[in-house]
């Protein structure tokens, strides 16, 4: 069964520090991998999208990397801010056509002052 | 530009009651989706639509029905609510291979 596993489940960091969130997937091949940010009580919002041929994609202080050989992706957050407190969801679209998007369970990030 | 709007935002139902969740998008997107989000799990697809007048089952369709009579609206119905349907429901829309745009969810409790 295709799966997307994220780690850690939750993470607490101090404001200004960097952090890296991990995503391992078993979907192969795939069309694209996306990272979403979900604030409490809100819907997910897209941060980055990468196709299988891309290794890295940045969006401000957010940088996503992709290793298609090891089926791993990471989301690096630089100089964290209090507003970065949210859930970060890794999403993989299999190359099977139709609508089989697979969502990870997310990493809950808490940024403390 | 409102994006994706879901109504209602909160609802409490008794077991066996019925209700309809409304999703409206103003981006002229062809594709629309209904997901449920439960603690510790990723979003799971309930039903989706690839265009006006079309619907299809997703991963967890049992107990739900949908309709897409107009391109901008996607309705999710619960005919006879069950406690297992207590969840947060998200609607999303998408154009082509672009990221999905999500609404802010409907929090539904079934007693």
Interface residues (C-beta under 8 A of the other chain):
Chain A: X4 X31 X32 X34 X36 X41 X42 X43 X44 X45 X46 X49 X89 X99 X101 X102 X103 X104 X105 X106
Chain B: X4 X31 X33 X35 X40 X41 X42 X43 X44 X45 X48 X50 X56 X58 X90 X92 X97 X99 X100 X102 X103 X104 X105
